[in-house]
């Protein structure tokens, strides 16, 4: 009986907004412990029937209900969440940036019934939770060349991480972590309290989390699109005061659209309109780099949204360079370093070293031979020194100046790593005796450094945000920068904390603010 009532309620719920003229009928089918139940409606009422044999009508009836398709809410409110009045299209939201902040906002908005379009400058999603792949075909070489791992300091974010883990896109990274004294060549394992800390990573790569969010129902992703401005908005002549996003291709010139074929041809801008709200999660939206590199104003300037604009302008960023390294591995070859991850002291170039192959789900994880992939992050001072010149600061990926810069970084950072590896292989791990056990001997003796198979550098122009926007975001939107009058929200790790946790929490706050602007209730849903 309860099942029949539920099926009838679903059908009535579908029929309610349609009216008798538009509604021709619907059938909802569900299974109960291997049997079926069907409900139908003609627009004037609903009825349901069970296809159960008498022997199947038992306590097991409600044990495994699975509805084939149910995209509506089963509450008593009129109108689905995220939609306009009955029968209208879903409210549309544009999200600028496909990092964790933007995609968290997108997933929350989509769960509330909104139609979300995410525009991303890069060729892939994730932002600083990206994964780079390379090497010979089938070798499985990959590097998490941005965020190294994720920790949860708040229950709210731990809940999000648990959902990622349940979805199969995140797992805990375990191993030996500590501090490497580069000058002395000694690795000190972290204390017992720090060792109990959970470190999470995307699996099979850090970008898997962002890919999972980008594929959720209701989210449309546009890659290699550089947003250049906004048109319309509240108070304009645009229908409903909606926003139009102006964007161009960010890929190679051959992949973009031009007016004519002459050398001075102008690139054609695309316009995607009809958005009720804009969520800007990419700090580049307010960066003066747009003027220096492209001769265009920062895109968010055209939105005339002072809270988002001024708050995001407060968020300065520290650059960073990363070395992606692959070395030979085998049963008779000790690893490059005797740990999974270490903060580095005593070196002017290297700040962090990690064994990417030790992370769960990696193609080279636990492989008996072949190769190991390592990630090396530089010091703040080294990055700032390299970025002081205008040529390095504004070099565009793919051009000669940028490649020369990365070649220089790869050479210098590799030399520093090889020097450290030679010292620690001839030294000891702090806390061991003068006669360490066999495992320690195998890992720290010999003085030989594995053969280097690959070394390449990557530049993050906006790697770590300063705390300039934290107070503004806390005051304006509990972790984001909302402009209700303009229906624009700014968000990102620069609003909460320079971690993945900060990015996710800011994105969730931005989604809630957008729903408030749309007067749509939030929906609790997995991400």
C-alpha positions as CSV (number, residue, x, y, z in Angstrom):
1,X,0.0,0.0,0.0
2,X,2.8,2.4,0.8
3,X,4.4,1.7,-2.5
4,X,1.2,2.3,-4.4
5,X,0.8,5.6,-2.6
6,X,4.3,6.6,-3.5
7,X,4.0,5.6,-7.2
8,X,0.7,7.6,-7.4
9,X,2.3,10.6,-5.8
10,X,5.1,10.6,-8.3
11,X,2.7,10.5,-11.2
12,X,0.6,13.3,-9.7
13,X,3.7,15.3,-9.1
14,X,4.7,15.0,-12.8
15,X,1.3,15.8,-14.0
16,X,0.5,18.8,-11.8
17,X,2.4,21.5,-13.7
18,X,1.3,20.3,-17.1
19,X,-2.4,20.7,-17.2
20,X,-4.9,18.4,-18.9
21,X,-4.3,19.7,-22.5
22,X,-0.6,19.3,-22.5
23,X,-0.4,16.2,-20.5
24,X,-1.1,13.0,-22.4
25,X,0.1,10.4,-19.8
26,X,3.0,9.0,-17.9
27,X,4.1,5.7,-16.6
28,X,6.5,5.3,-13.7
29,X,8.0,1.9,-13.1
30,X,9.9,0.7,-10.0
31,X,11.2,-2.6,-8.9
32,X,10.5,-4.2,-5.5
33,X,12.7,-7.2,-4.6
34,X,12.8,-8.2,-8.2
35,X,9.0,-7.6,-8.9
36,X,7.5,-4.5,-10.5
37,X,5.1,-1.7,-9.7
38,X,3.6,0.7,-12.3
39,X,1.7,3.9,-12.0
40,X,0.0,5.9,-14.7
41,X,-2.0,9.1,-15.2
42,X,-4.2,10.6,-17.9
43,X,-3.9,14.1,-16.6
44,X,-7.1,13.9,-14.6
45,X,-5.9,11.5,-11.9
46,X,-3.4,8.8,-11.0
47,X,-3.6,5.2,-10.4
48,X,-1.1,2.5,-9.5
49,X,-0.9,-1.3,-9.6
50,X,1.4,-4.0,-8.4
51,X,2.8,-6.8,-10.5
52,X,3.7,-8.9,-7.5
53,X,2.9,-12.5,-7.1
54,X,1.1,-13.3,-3.8
55,X,4.2,-15.0,-2.4
56,X,6.2,-11.8,-3.0
57,X,3.9,-9.6,-0.9
58,X,5.9,-9.8,2.2
59,X,8.2,-7.8,4.4
60,X,10.8,-7.7,1.7
61,X,8.5,-5.5,-0.4
62,X,10.2,-2.2,0.7
63,X,13.7,-3.5,0.9
64,X,14.9,-2.7,-2.6
65,X,12.9,0.1,-4.2
66,X,14.6,1.6,-7.3
67,X,12.8,4.1,-9.4
68,X,13.8,4.1,-13.0
69,X,13.7,7.9,-13.5
70,X,12.8,10.5,-10.8
71,X,14.3,13.9,-11.4
72,X,11.7,15.7,-9.4
73,X,11.5,16.4,-5.7
74,X,9.0,14.3,-3.7
75,X,7.9,17.1,-1.4
76,X,4.6,19.0,-1.3
77,X,5.9,22.3,-2.8
78,X,4.7,23.5,-6.2
79,X,7.4,23.8,-8.9
80,X,10.7,21.8,-9.0
81,X,13.7,23.2,-7.2
82,X,15.8,25.4,-9.6
83,X,12.9,26.0,-12.0
84,X,10.8,29.0,-12.9
85,X,7.0,28.8,-12.5
86,X,5.4,25.5,-13.3
87,X,6.5,24.0,-16.6
88,X,9.1,26.6,-17.3
89,X,12.8,25.8,-18.1
90,X,15.3,25.5,-15.3
91,X,17.1,28.6,-14.1
92,X,20.4,29.0,-15.9
93,X,23.8,29.8,-14.2
94,X,27.1,30.4,-15.8
95,X,30.2,29.4,-13.8
96,X,33.6,30.8,-14.8
97,X,36.4,28.4,-14.0
98,X,36.4,24.6,-13.7
99,X,38.6,24.3,-10.6
100,X,37.3,22.7,-7.3
101,X,35.5,25.9,-6.3
102,X,33.7,26.4,-9.5
103,X,32.7,22.8,-9.9
104,X,31.6,22.5,-6.3
105,X,29.3,25.5,-6.9
106,X,28.1,23.9,-10.2
107,X,27.4,20.6,-8.6
108,X,25.4,22.2,-5.8
109,X,23.4,24.3,-8.2
110,X,22.7,21.4,-10.5
111,X,21.5,19.4,-7.6
112,X,19.0,22.2,-6.9
113,X,17.6,21.9,-10.4
114,X,19.6,24.6,-12.2
115,X,21.1,24.2,-15.6
116,X,24.7,25.1,-15.2
117,X,27.3,25.9,-17.9
118,X,30.9,25.9,-16.8
119,X,33.4,27.8,-19.0
120,X,37.1,26.9,-18.5
121,X,40.2,28.4,-20.1
122,X,42.2,25.3,-20.0
123,X,42.0,22.1,-21.9
124,X,41.0,20.1,-18.8
125,X,39.3,20.6,-15.5
126,X,40.7,20.8,-12.0
127,X,42.7,24.0,-11.9
128,X,45.4,23.3,-9.3
129,X,44.0,19.8,-8.7
130,X,45.1,18.8,-12.2
131,X,47.1,15.8,-13.3
132,X,49.7,15.9,-16.0
133,X,50.4,12.8,-18.1
134,X,53.4,12.0,-20.3
135,X,56.1,9.6,-21.3
136,X,55.9,6.7,-23.8
137,X,52.5,5.4,-24.8
138,X,51.2,3.0,-22.2
139,X,53.9,3.9,-19.6
140,X,51.4,5.3,-17.2
141,X,53.6,8.3,-16.2
142,X,51.5,10.9,-14.4
143,X,52.1,13.7,-11.9
144,X,49.7,15.6,-9.6
145,X,51.6,18.8,-10.4
146,X,49.3,21.1,-8.4
147,X,47.7,20.3,-5.0
148,X,49.6,17.3,-3.5
149,X,46.9,16.0,-1.2
150,X,43.7,17.1,0.6
151,X,43.1,17.4,4.3
152,X,39.7,18.1,6.0
153,X,39.7,20.4,9.1
154,X,36.0,21.0,9.2
155,X,33.1,18.5,9.5
156,X,31.4,20.2,6.5
157,X,34.4,19.5,4.2
158,X,34.9,16.0,5.7
159,X,31.4,15.2,4.6
160,X,32.3,16.4,1.0
161,X,35.5,14.3,1.0
162,X,33.5,11.2,2.2
163,X,31.2,11.7,-0.7
164,X,34.1,11.9,-3.1
165,X,35.5,8.7,-1.6
166,X,32.1,7.0,-1.9
167,X,32.0,8.0,-5.5
168,X,35.3,6.3,-6.1
169,X,37.2,9.4,-7.1
170,X,39.2,9.9,-3.9
171,X,41.2,7.7,-1.5
172,X,43.5,8.0,1.4
173,X,47.2,8.4,0.8
174,X,49.4,6.6,3.4
175,X,53.1,6.3,3.9
176,X,56.1,8.0,5.4
177,X,56.0,11.8,5.6
178,X,58.3,14.2,7.3
179,X,61.0,16.8,6.8
180,X,64.1,16.5,4.7
181,X,67.2,18.5,5.7
182,X,68.7,19.2,2.4
183,X,72.0,20.4,3.8
184,X,72.6,17.4,6.1
185,X,71.0,14.8,3.9
186,X,68.7,13.6,6.8
187,X,65.0,12.7,6.6
188,X,63.1,13.1,9.9
189,X,59.7,11.3,10.0
190,X,56.8,13.3,11.3
191,X,55.7,12.7,14.9
192,X,52.9,10.4,16.0
193,X,50.3,13.2,16.2
194,X,51.0,14.4,12.6
195,X,51.3,10.8,11.4
196,X,47.6,10.2,12.3
197,X,46.5,13.0,9.9
198,X,44.5,11.7,6.9
199,X,45.7,12.7,3.5
200,X,43.3,12.3,0.6
201,X,44.1,12.3,-3.1
202,X,42.0,12.0,-6.2
203,X,42.2,8.6,-7.8
204,X,43.5,7.5,-10.3
205,X,44.7,11.1,-10.4
206,X,44.0,14.3,-8.5
207,X,42.0,15.6,-11.5
208,X,39.5,12.7,-11.0
209,X,37.6,14.7,-8.4
210,X,37.0,17.6,-10.8
211,X,36.1,15.2,-13.6
212,X,33.5,13.5,-11.4
213,X,31.9,16.9,-10.5
214,X,32.0,18.0,-14.2
215,X,30.0,14.9,-15.3
216,X,27.2,15.3,-12.8
217,X,23.7,15.7,-14.3
218,X,22.8,19.3,-15.0
219,X,26.4,20.5,-15.6
220,X,27.6,21.4,-19.1
221,X,31.3,21.9,-19.6
222,X,32.9,24.2,-22.2
223,X,36.7,23.7,-22.3
224,X,39.4,26.0,-23.9
225,X,37.1,29.0,-23.7
226,X,38.6,32.3,-22.4
227,X,35.9,34.5,-21.0
228,X,36.4,38.1,-22.1
229,X,33.4,40.0,-20.8
230,X,29.7,40.0,-19.8
231,X,26.8,41.7,-21.5
232,X,23.3,42.5,-20.2
233,X,22.4,41.7,-16.6
234,X,19.9,43.3,-14.2
235,X,18.7,46.7,-15.4
236,X,19.6,46.1,-19.0
237,X,17.4,45.6,-22.1
238,X,18.2,41.9,-22.1
239,X,15.2,39.7,-21.7
240,X,14.7,39.1,-17.9
241,X,17.8,41.1,-17.2
242,X,19.8,38.0,-18.0
243,X,23.5,37.8,-18.6
244,X,25.4,36.9,-21.8
245,X,28.9,35.6,-21.5
246,X,31.4,36.7,-24.2
247,X,34.2,34.2,-24.8
248,X,36.9,33.2,-27.2
249,X,38.9,30.1,-27.9
250,X,42.0,29.7,-25.8
251,X,43.6,26.9,-27.8
252,X,46.1,27.2,-30.7
253,X,45.2,29.9,-33.3
254,X,44.4,27.1,-35.8
255,X,41.6,25.9,-33.5
256,X,40.0,29.3,-33.1
257,X,37.5,31.3,-35.3
258,X,38.8,34.3,-37.3
259,X,37.3,37.0,-39.5
260,X,39.1,36.3,-42.8
261,X,42.5,34.6,-43.3
262,X,44.8,37.6,-43.5
263,X,47.6,38.2,-41.0
264,X,45.6,41.0,-39.3
265,X,42.4,39.0,-39.1
266,X,40.4,39.6,-35.9
267,X,39.3,36.7,-33.8
268,X,35.5,36.2,-33.6
269,X,34.0,36.2,-30.1
270,X,31.2,33.8,-29.2
271,X,28.2,34.8,-27.0
272,X,26.3,32.5,-24.8
273,X,23.3,34.1,-23.2
274,X,20.2,33.6,-21.0
275,X,22.0,33.2,-17.7
276,X,20.2,34.3,-14.5
277,X,23.3,34.3,-12.3
278,X,27.1,34.4,-12.9
279,X,29.5,32.7,-10.5
280,X,33.1,33.7,-11.1
281,X,35.6,31.3,-9.5
282,X,38.7,32.1,-11.6
283,X,40.8,34.9,-10.1
284,X,42.0,35.7,-13.7
285,X,38.5,37.3,-14.1
286,X,39.9,40.4,-12.3
287,X,43.6,40.1,-13.3
288,X,45.4,42.9,-15.1
289,X,47.2,40.2,-17.0
290,X,44.3,40.4,-19.5
291,X,45.4,43.9,-20.4
292,X,49.1,43.1,-20.5
293,X,48.8,39.9,-22.6
294,X,45.6,40.3,-24.6
295,X,45.1,44.1,-24.6
296,X,41.6,43.6,-23.0
297,X,40.1,44.7,-19.7
298,X,39.6,41.9,-17.1
299,X,36.3,40.2,-17.9
300,X,34.6,40.8,-14.6
301,X,35.0,44.6,-15.0
302,X,32.2,44.6,-17.5
303,X,29.8,43.0,-15.0
304,X,29.8,46.1,-12.8
305,X,29.6,43.9,-9.7
306,X,31.5,45.9,-7.0
307,X,31.5,43.3,-4.2
308,X,32.8,40.5,-6.3
309,X,35.2,42.8,-8.3
310,X,36.7,44.6,-5.3
311,X,36.9,41.5,-3.1
312,X,38.6,39.4,-5.8
313,X,41.0,42.2,-6.5
314,X,42.2,42.0,-2.9
315,X,43.3,38.4,-3.4
316,X,47.0,38.5,-4.4
317,X,48.7,35.2,-5.4
318,X,52.1,33.8,-5.1
319,X,53.6,32.0,-8.2
320,X,55.1,28.5,-8.1
321,X,57.1,26.2,-10.3
322,X,56.9,22.4,-10.3
323,X,59.3,19.8,-11.5
324,X,57.7,16.6,-12.9
325,X,60.3,13.9,-12.7
326,X,60.5,10.2,-13.6
327,X,63.3,7.9,-12.6
328,X,64.1,4.3,-13.3
329,X,62.8,1.8,-10.7
330,X,63.4,-1.9,-10.2
331,X,63.9,-4.6,-7.5
332,X,67.6,-3.8,-7.3
333,X,67.2,0.0,-7.5
334,X,66.5,1.9,-4.3
335,X,63.9,4.7,-4.6
336,X,65.0,8.3,-5.2
337,X,64.1,9.1,-1.6
338,X,63.1,7.0,1.4
339,X,59.7,8.6,1.9
340,X,56.4,9.3,0.2
341,X,56.4,13.1,0.9
342,X,58.6,15.6,2.6
343,X,58.9,19.3,3.3
344,X,62.4,20.4,2.5
345,X,64.5,22.8,4.5
346,X,68.0,24.1,3.8
347,X,67.6,24.5,0.0
348,X,67.0,27.8,-1.9
349,X,65.1,26.1,-4.7
350,X,63.1,23.1,-3.4
351,X,60.3,23.2,-0.8
352,X,58.5,19.9,-1.3
353,X,59.2,16.4,-2.8
354,X,56.7,13.6,-3.2
355,X,56.6,10.2,-4.7
356,X,53.5,10.4,-6.9
357,X,53.7,6.7,-7.8
358,X,53.1,5.9,-4.1
359,X,49.5,7.3,-4.3
360,X,46.7,4.9,-4.6
361,X,45.3,4.1,-8.0
362,X,48.4,5.3,-10.0
363,X,49.4,3.2,-13.0
364,X,52.9,3.0,-11.5
365,X,51.8,2.4,-7.9
366,X,53.4,-0.8,-6.5
367,X,54.9,-1.7,-9.9
368,X,57.9,-4.0,-9.4
369,X,59.9,-2.2,-12.0
370,X,59.9,0.3,-14.8
371,X,59.6,3.8,-13.4
372,X,58.7,6.0,-10.5
373,X,57.1,9.5,-10.9
374,X,58.1,12.3,-8.5
375,X,56.8,15.9,-8.0
376,X,59.0,18.7,-6.7
377,X,57.7,22.1,-5.8
378,X,59.9,25.2,-5.6
379,X,60.4,27.7,-2.8
380,X,58.4,30.9,-2.8
381,X,61.7,32.9,-3.0
382,X,62.9,31.0,-6.1
383,X,59.6,31.5,-7.9
384,X,59.4,35.2,-7.1
385,X,63.0,35.7,-8.3
386,X,62.2,34.1,-11.6
387,X,58.9,36.1,-12.1
388,X,60.4,39.5,-11.4
389,X,61.1,40.2,-15.1
390,X,58.1,41.1,-17.3
391,X,59.1,38.6,-19.9
392,X,58.7,35.7,-17.4
393,X,55.7,37.1,-15.7
394,X,53.6,37.5,-18.8
395,X,55.0,34.7,-21.1
396,X,52.2,32.8,-22.7
397,X,52.3,28.9,-22.8
398,X,53.4,27.6,-26.1
399,X,55.7,30.5,-27.1
400,X,59.5,30.5,-27.1
401,X,60.0,32.7,-24.1
402,X,57.8,30.5,-21.9
403,X,59.5,27.3,-23.0
404,X,63.0,28.7,-22.4
405,X,61.9,29.7,-18.8
406,X,60.6,26.2,-18.1
407,X,63.7,24.6,-19.5
408,X,65.8,26.7,-17.2
409,X,63.6,25.8,-14.2
410,X,63.7,22.1,-15.0
411,X,67.5,22.1,-15.2
412,X,68.1,24.0,-12.0
413,X,65.5,22.1,-9.9
414,X,66.7,18.8,-11.2
415,X,70.3,19.6,-10.2
416,X,69.1,20.4,-6.7
417,X,67.1,17.2,-6.4
418,X,70.0,15.0,-7.6
419,X,72.3,16.7,-5.1
420,X,69.8,16.0,-2.2
421,X,69.2,12.4,-3.3
422,X,73.0,11.8,-3.3
423,X,73.4,13.1,0.2
424,X,70.5,11.3,1.7
425,X,71.4,8.0,0.1
426,X,74.8,8.2,1.7
427,X,73.3,9.5,5.0
428,X,70.7,8.2,7.4
429,X,67.0,8.5,8.3
430,X,66.8,10.4,11.6
431,X,65.8,8.1,14.5
432,X,67.6,5.0,13.2
433,X,70.6,3.6,14.9
434,X,74.1,3.4,13.5
435,X,73.2,-0.1,12.4
436,X,69.8,0.4,10.8
437,X,67.6,-2.6,9.9
438,X,67.9,-4.2,6.5
439,X,65.0,-2.2,5.1
440,X,66.6,1.1,6.1
441,X,69.9,0.0,4.7
442,X,68.3,-0.9,1.3
443,X,66.7,2.5,1.2
444,X,69.5,4.7,2.3
445,X,72.8,3.2,1.4
446,X,74.8,3.0,-1.8
447,X,75.1,6.7,-2.8
448,X,73.8,5.9,-6.3
449,X,70.9,7.9,-7.8
450,X,68.4,6.2,-10.2
451,X,68.6,7.1,-13.8
452,X,66.5,10.1,-14.8
453,X,64.0,9.2,-17.6
454,X,62.0,12.5,-17.7
455,X,62.2,16.0,-16.3
456,X,59.9,18.9,-17.2
457,X,58.7,22.0,-15.4
458,X,55.3,23.7,-15.1
459,X,54.5,27.3,-14.0
460,X,51.6,28.2,-11.8
461,X,51.2,32.0,-12.1
462,X,48.6,32.1,-9.4
463,X,49.5,29.2,-7.2
464,X,48.9,30.2,-3.6
465,X,46.5,33.0,-2.6
466,X,47.3,35.5,0.1
467,X,44.8,36.3,2.9
468,X,43.8,39.6,1.3
469,X,40.2,38.6,0.5
470,X,39.4,36.4,3.5
471,X,37.9,39.1,5.6
472,X,35.9,40.6,2.8
473,X,34.4,37.2,1.8
474,X,33.6,36.3,5.4
475,X,31.7,39.6,5.9
476,X,29.9,39.6,2.5
477,X,28.9,36.0,2.0
478,X,30.2,33.6,4.6
479,X,33.0,32.5,2.3
480,X,32.2,34.1,-1.0
481,X,31.6,37.5,-2.6
482,X,27.9,38.0,-3.6
483,X,26.4,40.9,-5.5
484,X,22.7,40.3,-5.2
485,X,21.7,43.4,-7.2
486,X,23.9,42.3,-10.1
487,X,23.2,38.5,-9.6
488,X,27.0,37.8,-9.6
489,X,29.0,35.8,-7.0
490,X,32.8,35.6,-6.7
491,X,34.3,32.5,-5.0
492,X,37.6,30.6,-4.7
493,X,40.2,29.4,-2.3
494,X,41.2,33.1,-2.0
495,X,38.0,33.6,0.0
496,X,38.5,31.0,2.7
497,X,41.9,29.4,2.8
498,X,44.7,28.5,0.4
499,X,43.7,24.8,0.3
500,X,41.4,22.5,-1.5
501,X,39.1,22.7,1.5
502,X,38.9,26.5,1.2
503,X,38.0,26.2,-2.5
504,X,35.3,23.7,-1.9
505,X,33.7,25.5,1.0
506,X,33.8,28.8,-0.9
507,X,32.1,27.1,-3.9
508,X,29.4,25.7,-1.7
509,X,28.8,29.1,-0.2
510,X,28.6,30.7,-3.7
511,X,26.0,28.1,-4.7
512,X,23.9,29.0,-1.7
513,X,24.1,32.7,-2.5
514,X,23.2,32.1,-6.1
515,X,20.1,30.1,-5.0
516,X,19.2,32.9,-2.6
517,X,19.3,35.3,-5.6
518,X,17.0,32.9,-7.5
519,X,14.8,32.4,-4.5
520,X,15.4,28.6,-4.9
521,X,15.8,26.3,-1.9
522,X,19.0,24.4,-1.6
523,X,19.0,20.7,-2.1
524,X,21.1,18.3,0.0
525,X,22.9,16.1,-2.6
526,X,26.1,14.2,-3.0
527,X,28.9,15.8,-4.9
